[in-house]
């Protein structure tokens, strides 16, 4: 695997190794809670969609030896809904789960990131937390929390 596909595979592996699936399963959810770009129709809540920010990776440095440093902007969108057996709102549940994502990938104010991102070709240099914010959806009780990152990698290119 090369480039962005390698990075996505490594992020999913880090997610699976981190225990984030269990954090989502506490509130219900299907066996699969992390989706790449789009959730399946009828997906049970809560879940998370990892999506690009609409831009291609940005090459920041080209080096001799056919390597380049790239910044790949990605967003984790945590989607949660009010639960009958929980007094918290969809917004509170989405924020709680987004906080767990930040503990793993970065951005939490008190917990350093724990994720290890290992590429098949190249190196993960740093995950830069950019921002996070919540947004109500058009569906009753459903809330989304966005956590934005820039994943910086050093990858070989021919």
C-alpha positions as CSV (number, residue, x, y, z in Angstrom):
1,X,0.0,0.0,0.0
2,X,1.2,3.5,-0.8
3,X,0.4,7.0,0.2
4,X,-3.0,7.9,1.6
5,X,-4.2,4.3,1.4
6,X,-1.3,3.2,3.6
7,X,-2.1,6.0,6.1
8,X,-5.8,5.1,6.3
9,X,-4.9,1.4,6.9
10,X,-2.5,2.4,9.7
11,X,-5.1,4.8,11.3
12,X,-7.7,2.0,11.3
13,X,-5.2,-0.4,12.9
14,X,-4.4,2.2,15.6
15,X,-8.1,2.8,16.2
16,X,-8.7,-1.0,16.5
17,X,-5.7,-1.4,18.9
18,X,-6.7,1.5,21.1
19,X,-9.9,0.2,22.6
20,X,-12.0,2.9,20.9
21,X,-14.5,0.3,19.6
22,X,-15.2,-0.7,23.2
23,X,-15.8,2.9,24.2
24,X,-18.5,3.2,21.5
25,X,-20.0,-0.2,22.3
26,X,-20.7,1.0,25.9
27,X,-23.4,3.1,24.3
28,X,-24.7,0.5,21.9
29,X,-23.6,0.6,18.3
30,X,-22.9,-2.2,15.8
31,X,-19.8,-4.3,15.8
32,X,-18.2,-1.9,13.3
33,X,-18.1,1.6,14.5
34,X,-15.4,3.3,12.4
35,X,-16.2,3.9,8.7
36,X,-14.0,5.3,5.9
37,X,-15.8,8.2,4.3
38,X,-19.4,7.0,4.8
39,X,-21.4,5.0,7.2
40,X,-23.7,2.2,6.0
41,X,-27.4,3.1,5.6
42,X,-29.3,2.4,8.9
43,X,-26.1,2.3,11.0
44,X,-26.9,2.1,14.7
45,X,-25.6,4.8,17.0
46,X,-23.0,5.8,18.0
47,X,-20.5,5.5,15.2
48,X,-17.6,7.4,13.7
49,X,-16.8,8.3,10.1
50,X,-13.2,9.1,9.1
51,X,-13.3,11.5,6.1
52,X,-10.9,13.6,4.2
53,X,-11.3,17.3,4.4
54,X,-11.9,17.5,0.7
55,X,-8.3,18.2,-0.3
56,X,-5.5,15.9,-1.5
57,X,-2.5,15.5,0.8
58,X,-0.2,18.5,0.7
59,X,3.4,17.9,-0.1
60,X,5.4,20.1,2.3
61,X,8.9,18.9,1.5
62,X,10.6,17.0,-1.3
63,X,13.9,15.4,-0.5
64,X,16.7,13.8,-2.4
65,X,16.4,10.0,-2.4
66,X,12.9,10.3,-3.7
67,X,11.0,11.0,-0.5
68,X,8.5,13.6,0.4
69,X,6.8,14.9,3.5
70,X,3.0,15.1,3.3
71,X,0.3,16.5,5.4
72,X,-3.0,14.6,5.1
73,X,-6.0,16.4,6.6
74,X,-8.6,14.0,8.0
75,X,-11.7,14.4,10.2
76,X,-13.2,12.0,12.6
77,X,-17.0,12.6,12.8
78,X,-18.5,11.1,15.9
79,X,-22.3,10.6,15.4
80,X,-24.4,9.9,18.5
81,X,-28.1,9.9,19.3
82,X,-30.0,10.2,22.6
83,X,-30.5,6.8,24.2
84,X,-33.5,5.7,26.2
85,X,-31.4,4.2,29.0
86,X,-29.1,7.3,29.3
87,X,-29.9,10.7,30.6
88,X,-27.3,12.5,28.4
89,X,-28.3,14.2,25.2
90,X,-26.9,13.2,21.8
91,X,-24.6,16.2,22.0
92,X,-23.2,15.1,25.4
93,X,-22.7,11.5,24.1
94,X,-21.0,12.8,20.9
95,X,-18.7,15.1,23.0
96,X,-17.8,12.2,25.4
97,X,-16.8,9.9,22.5
98,X,-14.9,12.7,20.7
99,X,-13.0,13.2,23.9
100,X,-12.0,9.5,23.8
101,X,-10.9,9.9,20.1
102,X,-8.7,12.9,21.3
103,X,-7.1,10.7,24.0
104,X,-6.0,8.3,21.3
105,X,-5.0,10.6,18.4
106,X,-4.3,13.9,20.2
107,X,-6.0,17.1,21.2
108,X,-7.1,16.1,24.7
109,X,-6.1,18.8,27.2
110,X,-4.9,16.4,29.9
111,X,-4.1,13.1,28.1
112,X,-1.2,12.7,25.7
113,X,-2.1,10.7,22.5
114,X,-1.6,7.0,22.7
115,X,-1.9,5.9,19.1
116,X,1.0,4.3,17.3
117,X,0.6,4.7,13.6
118,X,2.9,2.4,11.6
119,X,3.0,2.7,7.8
120,X,4.0,-0.1,5.5
121,X,6.0,2.3,3.3
122,X,7.3,5.4,5.0
123,X,7.0,6.9,8.4
124,X,4.3,8.7,10.4
125,X,6.0,11.8,11.8
126,X,3.2,13.5,13.8
127,X,-0.5,13.8,14.2
128,X,-1.4,17.5,14.5
129,X,-4.7,18.2,16.3
130,X,-6.4,21.1,14.5
131,X,-9.8,21.7,16.1
132,X,-13.0,20.1,17.3
133,X,-16.6,21.2,17.4
134,X,-20.1,19.9,17.5
135,X,-23.1,20.3,15.2
136,X,-26.7,19.3,15.4
137,X,-28.1,17.3,12.5
138,X,-31.5,17.5,11.0
139,X,-32.5,14.2,12.7
140,X,-34.1,14.5,16.1
141,X,-31.6,13.8,18.9
142,X,-28.7,13.1,16.6
143,X,-25.5,15.1,17.0
144,X,-22.2,15.1,15.3
145,X,-18.8,16.0,16.8
146,X,-16.0,16.8,14.4
147,X,-12.3,16.3,15.4
148,X,-9.9,17.6,12.8
149,X,-6.3,16.4,12.3
150,X,-3.4,16.8,10.0
151,X,-1.4,13.5,9.7
152,X,2.2,14.3,8.6
153,X,4.1,11.5,6.9
154,X,7.5,10.9,5.3
155,X,6.8,8.6,2.3
156,X,8.9,7.2,-0.6
157,X,8.0,8.3,-4.2
158,X,9.5,7.1,-7.4
